[in-house]
Amino acid sequence: MDVSVVILAAGQGTRMRSDLPKVLQPLAGRPLLEHVIDVAEAVQSKQICVVYGHGGDRVKAQFANRNIDWVLQAEQLGTGHAVMQAMPFVQPDQTVLILCGDVPLVRAETVVVLAAAADSDSLALLTTKLADPYGYGRIIRDVEDHVTSIVEENDATDEQRKLTEINTGLMACSGRLLAQWLGRLAPDNAQGEYYLTDIVACAIEDGVPVVPVGVADCVEVLGINDKRQLAEAEAIYRCRVADALMEQGVTLVDPRRIDVRGKLACGRDVLIDINAVFEGEVELGDGVQIGANAVIRDTSIGAGTVIHPHCVLEQSRIGANCQIGPYARTRPGVEMADDAKLGNFVEIKKSRIGKGSKINHLSYIGDAIIGANVNVGAGTITCNYDGANKHRTTIGDGAFIGSGVELVAPVEIGAGATVGAGSTITKAVPADELVLERSQQRVVRGWKRPVKLT
């Protein structure tokens, strides 16, 4: 079955009370529209056409790397008018699947069923039942339970407003039939708009079956119109992700307190404590443990590694059986070999840490290459920036760096060398040697501390 997807994404979203266009509002760290585009790609559609309006080039620029046909709806004349703009991109022999850019929780398997229900002689509508259907178009059925029309909230009678089955806005039919029906629409309603839902009457008039496809889980078709609904969708999304992770065998200390804003791949026997946030693409190997309040972004973590609480890891590659934290930070470009360790309040940036090396306390390491089995003492920093350029520090295998050391790059510490505590190192240190750089200690006898005048 050849499917073309038309996504309606031109709405202004005034109820968001935001300068950001509605379809770019973030859900799980990604724009609402991106979730819908992902669904469109998942159904292996031949073409994706996005009808945009408010937000203009901002919306297009957000998805510059996606294969999308963009159509501008310059005037907001209703959903039917929006689809009219997309019809030049649609082939008559294709099934047209219409999705909404502000309905991000719909599942790919649901829209596959919807598209399959719309063979060449049918119009398929996605419907659901709501306890409070206010604001939605109602599905009108006859005594034989056939769909006869959809009535919008503003045009419904008091009796029709009592109906709980609603139109979700998602539908599918052949491009040939859709083109015919759109040509017969008229803005004869309270809003003066071209309603896409009026094609139901056209289908019935033409003797084309209208096939309702019901969705049992109404959250799939939740429309996002304000910040409250956005927060509700965020909670639903988190629950979905948590359920999927636990089905894979991941242990979540509290499934309600995990936040995945991207893609999270987990091996066996992974444990994630409360309030962990995952952004971008994150991979956790077998037996990885993530402590409370960790933030991990675009990072891979090897098997058996423990990330202690309150750590921030970004664009890093962490080996197996490492220990990180608590309160440690890896910035972009960090690579840690197996069995390495970062301790309390250690920050690493654009550096390679060798197998078995330890940086345990209160240190900053930037633009460095550290060999295997190196010990870096507390309070040590690499002085990598001269105000204009970054410079590299290289530390050989087995070196020992004492506490409170400043390594002024560019500088090289030889393998097996020892740097005494409190030293400021500006020149290369030979392998297997001890280096000290300290001013002479002296006592100033009789010195008095200044006292404030009263």
N, C-alpha and C positions, 0 to 999 in steps of 0.2 A: 504494500500500500504506500503510494506516494503522498507525503504529508507536507504541506506548507504551514508554517505557524505565523500568525499575526498577533503581535502583543500590543495591547492598547496601553500607552504610557504617556499620554498627553495632558493628564489632569494637573491642575495647579496645586492642589493640596493645601488650600488656605487654612484648614483646621490644624495643620501641623504648626502653624505660626512660626515658620522657619524660612530663612533665605535659601536653604537647600531644597532643590526640587523634591517633590514627594517620592518619586521612584528612586532617588539617590539616598533617601534616609537609611541609616544602617540597621541591618538585622544580622546579629551574630558577626558583626564586623564587616559585612559586605552589603552593598546597596540592595534594596528590595528587588529592583529590576534584575540584578545578577542572578538571584535565586530562580526567577522565572525563566531567564535565558538558559540556565543550567537544565531546567526541566525540558525546555524545547530541544536542546541538544541531546538529551537523554532519550528522546523518542525517535532519534535518528531522522529528523526532519530534513527535507531536501532544501528548505529555505527558511530563514527567520527574518521577518519583517517587523520592525518596531516603529509604531506610529508615535511620534513625540511632539511636544508643543512647548509647554513651560519648561524652562531650563535650557532649551535649545542646545547650543554647542557644548554646554557643560555635560549634558547627558551623553551626547555622542562621544565626547572626549574620554569619558570614563570607560568606554568599551571599544576603544580604538583598535584593540588587538583581537576583537571577535569578528567572525564572518556574518555581518548583519547588513540588511538593506534598511536604510533609514528613510522614513517618510514624514514630512512635516505636516501637521494639522494646524495651519495658521489660525483658523477660526475654530472656536470650541462650540461646535454645533451638534454635539451628541455622539453617542457610540456608533450609530449607524453611519454618520458622516465620517468618523475616524476610519472605519473599515473601508469606506469608499476610496479614501486616499491610497490605501494599500493595494487595491484591486489591479492596477497595472502590473504589479509584480507577481500576480497569482495566475497559474495556468488553469484552464477550465477543467482539465482531467485530473487535477489534484484534489485531495481532501484538505480543506482549509480548517485548521484548528485555531480557534480564537481564545487567547489567554489574556489575563489582565496583569499589568505591571505592578499593581498594588495588592496582588493575591499571591504571596510568596511561599505559602506553606503547602500548596497542592503538590501531591506526589506524582512522579513520572508514571507510575503504574496506573494511576487514576486517569490521567489524560490519554494513555494508550487505549484504555477501555472506551473512553469517550470517542476517540478517533475511529476505533473499530466499529462502533455503533452507527457511524455515519457513512453507510455505503452510498452508492450513487443515487439511491432513491429515498434517502432519509435525512432528516435534520435531527441531530443529537444535542440534547441539552443536559448540562450538569446541574442537578438540583440537590437540595438538602432541606431538612426541617430544623427550624430554630424555635426555641421557647419564646424568644422575643424577636420577631421578624421585622421590627420597625426599620424603615428606610430601604428595604429590599423590595424588588418586584415580586409579586405573588404569582405562583403557577395556578392557572385556572383549568379545571378538568370538568368533563361532562359526566353524566350519570353512568357512563360506561368506563369511566376513569381515563379517558383519552385526554391528552393535553389539547386545549382549545386556544389558549392565549396566555400572555404574560401581561399583568397590569402593574405599572409602576406605582410606588407609594403615593405620589402626589395626584395620580389619576384614579386611584382605587376608591370604591365605595366603602362605607363603614363595614359592611358584611364581608367584603373581599379582604379588608385589612385584618380580619380575624383568622385568615388562613395562615398556616405555619410553614407550608412548603414554598421555598423561595428559589428564584433564579440566581445562580451564582455569577452569571456573566460569561461563563465558559461554555462554548458550543463548538460544533463541527458539522460541516456539510461539504458537498462538492463545490468547486469553484464555479462551475457552470450555473448551478442553482443559486448560489450566493449572489453572483453578478445580476441575475434576473431579478431577484427579490430586492436587492439594494436600490435598483432603478425604480421601484414602485413605492419607496418610502416617502412619507410626507411629514412635515413638522406639525401635525395636528394634535397637539397635546398641551398640557399646562405649561411646559417649559419652552415650547417652541423649538424643540430639537428633533433630530432624526434618531429615533430609538432603534437600535439593532434588534431589540426584542420584538418589534413589529413584523419581522420576517416570519415569526411563528404563524401569524394570520395568513401571510402569503403562502406558506407551505400548505396550510389546511385548505385554503382556497384552490390550490393546485392539486390537491389530493395526495400530497407527499406526506408520508407518516412522520410524526414528531415523536422521537424516542427519548423519554426521560431516563437519564442515567443517574441514579441516586448515590449520594455519598453518605455513608453512615457516620463518619467522623466529621462533624461540621467544622472543626478547626482547620481542616484542609482548605476551606474556601473563605476563611476569615479575610475580609477586606481591611486594609490598613489606611485609616483616614486621619488619625490623630495620635498624639504621643501615648495616650493610654492604650490604644489598640496595638501600637508598636511594642510597648512593654509587655502586653499580653502575648503577642506573637513571640517575643524573645523568650519568655518563660516556657512556652510550648516547644520552641525549637531546642532549648536546653534539655528538656525532658526527653525529647526524641533522641538526641545525641547520647544522653546518659543511658537510655534503654539499649541503644545499639551497642554501646561499649560493653555494658554488662552482659549482653547476649554473647559477645565475643570472649568473655571470661575476665574482663578487666574488673578489678576491685575498686569501687568508689566508696570512700568513707561516708560521704553524704551525696547521693545522686542529685540532690537539689542544688548543690553548691559546686558545680563545675561549669566552666564557660569555654566553649570551643568556637572560636571565630575563624574557622578555616577548615583544614583537613588534618585529622589526628589519626595516625596509624599506630597500633599497639601490638606488641608481641604477647607471648603467654605470661601469665602471672604478674602483670603490671598492677601497681597500686598507686592510686591518686588520692591525696588527702584533700581537705576542704579548700574551696576558693581558689583553686588552680585555674589559670587562664592560659589558653593555647591559641595562638594567632598564626595565620599563614599556614605553612605546611610543616607539621611536626611529626617526627617518627621516634617512637619509644621501643627499644629492644626488649627482649625477654627479661623479666624480673626487675625492670626499672621501678624505682620508687620516687614519687614526686611529693615533696613536702607541702605543707599548707602555705597558701598565699604566694605560690610561685607563679611567675609570668614567663612563658616560654614561647618564642616567636621564631619561625623558620629555622628550626634546629633539629638535628638528629642526635639521639642519645643511645649509646651502646648498652648491651646487655649487662645487667647487674649493677648499673650505676645508681647512686642515691643522690637525689637533689634535695637537700635539706630545706627547711622553711625559709620563706622570704627571699628567694633568689630570683634574679632576672637574667634570662639567657636569650640572646638575640643573634640570629644568623651565625650559629656556631656548630661545630662538629665535635661531639664529645665521645670519647672511646668507651670501652667496656670497663666495668668495675672501678669507676671513678667515684670520688666523693667531692661534692660541691656544696659550700655553704656551712651554716646559714648565713644569710645576708651577703651573698656573693653575686657578682655581676660579670657576665661575659658579653662583650660588645661584638659587633660584626667582625668577622675574619678570625675568630678564635678556633684553633684546632687542638684538642687535648688527646694525647695517646692513652692507651689503656693504663689503669692503675694510678693515674695522676690524681692530685688532690688540690682543691682550692678551699681555703678556710674562711673564717669570719671576716667580713668587710674587705674582701679582696676583689679588685676590679682588673679585668684583663681585656685588652683590645688588640686586634689584628696581630696575634701572636701564636706561635706553635709551642706547645708544652709537651716535653718528651715523656716516655713511659716511666712511670714510677716517681715522677718529680712532684715536689710539694711546695705550695705557696700558702702557708697556713694562716697568716694573720695580717690584716691592716696594710696591705700592699697594693701598689699599682704597677702593672706590667703592660707596656704598650710597644708595638712594633719590635717584638723580640722573638728570637729563636732560642729556646731553652732545651738542652739535651735531656738525656735520660738520667734518672736518679739524682736530680739536682735538688738541693734544699735552699729555699729562699726565706730568709728570716723576717720577723715581724717589722713592719714599717719601712720596708724596702721599696724604692721606686726606680723605674727607668725614666730618665729625663730625656724623652724622645723628641721634644718639640722645642725648636730654638726661636720661635716666634714667626717663622716663615716656612720652615721645612721640617718634615719628620725624618728621624734617623733611627737606625737599627742597633739593637743590643743583641749580642750573641753570647750565650753561656754554654760551655762545653759540658759533656757528660760528667756526672759525679762531682760537679763543683759545689762548694758550700758558700752561701752568701749570708753574712751575719746580719743582725738586726740593725735597722736604721741606716741602711746603706743607700747612697745615691749613685746610680750608674749613669754617667753623662754620655749619651750616645752622640756619635757612633763610637762604640767600644766593644771589645771582645775579651771575654773571660775564658781562659784556657781550661781544658778538661782537668778535673781533679784539683783545681785551684781553690784557695780559701781566701775570702775577703773578710777582714776583721770588722766587727760591729762599728757603726758610726763613721765609716769611711765614705769619702766622696771620690769616686774613681773616674778619671778622665783619660787614662791611657790603658793600652792593652796589658792584660795580666798573663804572665806565662803559665803554662800548664803545671799543675802539681806544686805551685808555690803559694806562700802566704803573702798577702799584701795588706798593708795598713796605711791609712792616711788620716792622721789626727793632729790637731794643734796641741802644743804642749800645755798640760794642765798646770795652773798656778793659783795660789791663794793670795788675794789682796788683803793684807792684814790691816785692821782698823777701819775698814770701809763701813759706812753707815748708810742704811737704806733711807731714802728721802721720806720726810714726814710732812703731811699737809699742815699748812698754817691754820690755826683756828681763830 
